[in-house]
Amino acid sequence: MLTDAQIDRYCRQLILPEVGAAGQQRLLRSTVRLHGRGDAALVCASYLAGAGVGALALEGAPLHGATAAALGLDGGGEEEIGRWIARRNPDCRWLPAAGLARPSAAVAIGTPLPARLPEAAVMLWGGADAERLICAQLPAGRACRECLDAFVGAARADEPSTLLGTFIALATLRALLAVEPIDRPVVWQVDWERPQARPMALPSRPGCVLCAP
Ligand SMILES: [Zn+2]
């Protein structure tokens, strides 16, 4: 059951058919492990916390700089992230990355990828460069680090933008809400010149038992 304060807090998204009261409770029960350097990771964390994700672990995001300051994060150490997330939304808990071994979703932005990908969670990766934004989404149990690493290396999309953070946050929320079934690894690409997205199959290594279609 949502409290009156939560109904107030999330009223703008509760009216969306993709969310509703059941979806909001699902978000509040969910946990996200976010790995990424650059402002995109902070923007993504800010959106996820604001949307009411229950717990967030953040690795590698910058605590200083113009975007951090604009988001209300004014330097300090790791504990500052916890205070910042609590100010952003008291429903969202900050956890040290080591304290979130089995997240509902794992998100990585830019490179390098985390040393280990989750086994039981949906995995999202995002990168961007001057021409495009790329998002790869792998279903739970099929987060294949070797194929994703090869794809990320070939994509060379390593200039994460704040817009990328917004895009990945929305993709993560859709995944947590199960807006559409996530049953195969897919890649989304958005060209800045022609802003339309279409999914493609992840180019797995031939014969990969984990992620090849
Ligand atoms: Zn693979």
Residues whose N, C-alpha, C, O or C-beta is under 5 A from the ligand:
A	BS01	ZN	C144 C147 S204 R205 C208 L210 C211 A212
